[in-house]
Amino acid sequence: MFGHVKGSFTGADHTKTGLFKEADGGTIFLDEIGDAPLSTQVAILRVIQSGEIRPVGSTKTEYVDVRVISATNKNLHEEIGRERFREDLYYRLSTFTIELPPLCNRAEDIPLLVHHVLKKMRVKVSNENLSLAPAAMEALTRYAWPGNVRQLENEIERAAVVCDTKGIIDLTDLSPEVRQSAGSGSPPGRLHGSLRDSVESLERDLISAALAEHEGNILQTANALGLTRKGLKDKMTRYGISGGQS
């Protein structure tokens, strides 16, 4: 993160600019800040407080003006109590905090996230036809996702590799623990009330996600969902889904 000068250690055959210097005048994102060792936390605190950095092997102090955004999946208050995270760094970083609920508490986001990951996977596996069968989408929506979005991404990537040559990810392509969720009652934090209400709620989310994936194109969305153009328009009207292009 702070760079080094040529000859500062074995293998340092050239001077390297650190990430903080590269981000000077801009923003740096520190992921999983809760896992940073205490020695690194001290250096990060120094940058935030005074803008000072010193590359490894250098005798000169440099100054940067950087906005720091960090993320963690740990409870930093607990880490502070265990003396694994500096309290002064916590208060420097927590000027503005956004708490993101776990995926199991926002199951309505799963169809949108799935289609976003599918977009990336189509490029990665060189298959423009890569898609998800309704049964597979239902299983993904019902699963609790203890590993949150990263686990969801890994699940879809795995399924994209093992699915048939047509590129349709079906229920049988999912991992055993996710497949089991297909027959397990209501998805957490999502389906309540009658079966009809549950089915309509899932259908509404699937249509919204497919529209987003196809950038509002009605015909492409209808084809992807196995509907006629009129059938899709009727469902959009029924569910109060706005937008869409001819």
QUIKAWO-V190735 format. One record per residue. N is the residue number from 1. OMEGA is omega in degrees with one decimal (* if undefined). Layout:
n=N omega=OMEGA
n=N omega=OMEGA
//
This chain:
n=1 omega=-174.0
n=2 omega=176.3
n=3 omega=176.8
n=4 omega=178.2
n=5 omega=-179.3
n=6 omega=177.3
n=7 omega=-176.7
n=8 omega=176.3
n=9 omega=-178.7
n=10 omega=-180.0
n=11 omega=178.9
n=12 omega=-175.5
n=13 omega=175.1
n=14 omega=178.2
n=15 omega=-178.4
n=16 omega=177.2
n=17 omega=-179.7
n=18 omega=-177.0
n=19 omega=178.9
n=20 omega=178.1
n=21 omega=178.1
n=22 omega=-177.0
n=23 omega=-177.7
n=24 omega=-177.6
n=25 omega=-178.1
n=26 omega=-173.9
n=27 omega=174.5
n=28 omega=179.6
n=29 omega=179.6
n=30 omega=-178.2
n=31 omega=178.9
n=32 omega=-179.3
n=33 omega=-180.0
n=34 omega=179.5
n=35 omega=-177.9
n=36 omega=176.8
n=37 omega=-176.3
n=38 omega=179.9
n=39 omega=177.7
n=40 omega=178.1
n=41 omega=178.4
n=42 omega=-179.1
n=43 omega=178.7
n=44 omega=178.4
n=45 omega=-179.8
n=46 omega=179.3
n=47 omega=-177.6
n=48 omega=-176.1
n=49 omega=-172.6
n=50 omega=-178.2
n=51 omega=-176.1
n=52 omega=170.2
n=53 omega=175.7
n=54 omega=178.8
n=55 omega=178.7
n=56 omega=178.2
n=57 omega=-179.1
n=58 omega=176.1
n=59 omega=-177.7
n=60 omega=175.9
n=61 omega=176.8
n=62 omega=-177.7
n=63 omega=178.8
n=64 omega=175.4
n=65 omega=-171.0
n=66 omega=170.5
n=67 omega=-176.6
n=68 omega=172.1
n=69 omega=-178.1
n=70 omega=179.0
n=71 omega=177.0
n=72 omega=173.9
n=73 omega=-179.1
n=74 omega=173.1
n=75 omega=-173.8
n=76 omega=175.5
n=77 omega=177.4
n=78 omega=178.8
n=79 omega=176.6
n=80 omega=178.6
n=81 omega=178.8
n=82 omega=178.7
n=83 omega=176.1
n=84 omega=176.8
n=85 omega=-176.5
n=86 omega=-179.4
n=87 omega=-179.2
n=88 omega=177.3
n=89 omega=178.5
n=90 omega=-177.2
n=91 omega=174.5
n=92 omega=-176.8
n=93 omega=-170.8
n=94 omega=176.6
n=95 omega=176.8
n=96 omega=-173.8
n=97 omega=174.3
n=98 omega=178.2
n=99 omega=-178.0
n=100 omega=-179.0
n=101 omega=176.9
n=102 omega=-174.7
n=103 omega=-179.7
n=104 omega=178.8
n=105 omega=178.0
n=106 omega=-177.4
n=107 omega=179.0
n=108 omega=177.8
n=109 omega=-172.4
n=110 omega=178.7
n=111 omega=178.7
n=112 omega=179.1
n=113 omega=179.4
n=114 omega=-178.7
n=115 omega=175.6
n=116 omega=179.3
n=117 omega=178.1
n=118 omega=178.0
n=119 omega=-179.5
n=120 omega=-176.9
n=121 omega=178.2
n=122 omega=178.3
n=123 omega=-174.7
n=124 omega=-178.7
n=125 omega=177.8
n=126 omega=179.4
n=127 omega=-178.5
n=128 omega=-177.4
n=129 omega=-178.2
n=130 omega=-177.7
n=131 omega=-174.7
n=132 omega=176.5
n=133 omega=-179.6
n=134 omega=-179.5
n=135 omega=178.4
n=136 omega=178.0
n=137 omega=179.6
n=138 omega=179.1
n=139 omega=178.7
n=140 omega=-178.9
n=141 omega=-177.8
n=142 omega=-174.3
n=143 omega=-173.6
n=144 omega=177.8
n=145 omega=176.6
n=146 omega=177.8
n=147 omega=175.9
n=148 omega=-169.7
n=149 omega=-179.2
n=150 omega=177.5
n=151 omega=177.5
n=152 omega=178.1
n=153 omega=-180.0
n=154 omega=179.5
n=155 omega=-178.8
n=156 omega=178.6
n=157 omega=178.2
n=158 omega=-178.5
n=159 omega=-179.8
n=160 omega=-179.5
n=161 omega=-173.3
n=162 omega=-177.2
n=163 omega=-175.2
n=164 omega=-174.9
n=165 omega=177.6
n=166 omega=177.2
n=167 omega=178.8
n=168 omega=179.0
n=169 omega=-179.0
n=170 omega=-177.8
n=171 omega=-177.4
n=172 omega=179.9
n=173 omega=-178.8
n=174 omega=179.4
n=175 omega=-175.8
n=176 omega=-177.7
n=177 omega=178.0
n=178 omega=178.1
n=179 omega=-178.9
n=180 omega=-178.8
n=181 omega=-178.5
n=182 omega=-179.5
n=183 omega=-174.2
n=184 omega=171.8
n=185 omega=-174.1
n=186 omega=174.6
n=187 omega=-174.3
n=188 omega=174.2
n=189 omega=-172.6
n=190 omega=-170.7
n=191 omega=179.1
n=192 omega=175.7
n=193 omega=-173.6
n=194 omega=176.7
n=195 omega=-179.6
n=196 omega=179.4
n=197 omega=-179.8
n=198 omega=-180.0
n=199 omega=-179.5
n=200 omega=178.9
n=201 omega=178.5
n=202 omega=-179.9
n=203 omega=179.0
n=204 omega=-179.7
n=205 omega=179.3
n=206 omega=179.2
n=207 omega=179.9
n=208 omega=180.0
n=209 omega=-179.7
n=210 omega=176.2
n=211 omega=179.1
n=212 omega=-179.5
n=213 omega=-177.3
n=214 omega=174.2
n=215 omega=174.2
n=216 omega=-179.0
n=217 omega=-174.3
n=218 omega=-176.3
n=219 omega=179.8
n=220 omega=179.3
n=221 omega=179.5
n=222 omega=179.5
n=223 omega=-178.8
n=224 omega=-178.1
n=225 omega=-178.9
n=226 omega=-179.5
n=227 omega=169.3
n=228 omega=178.8
n=229 omega=179.0
n=230 omega=179.7
n=231 omega=178.0
n=232 omega=179.9
n=233 omega=179.0
n=234 omega=179.6
n=235 omega=177.6
n=236 omega=177.7
n=237 omega=-178.2
n=238 omega=-176.6
n=239 omega=178.5
n=240 omega=179.0
n=241 omega=-177.7
n=242 omega=176.5
n=243 omega=180.0
n=244 omega=179.2
n=245 omega=-179.8
n=246 omega=*
//
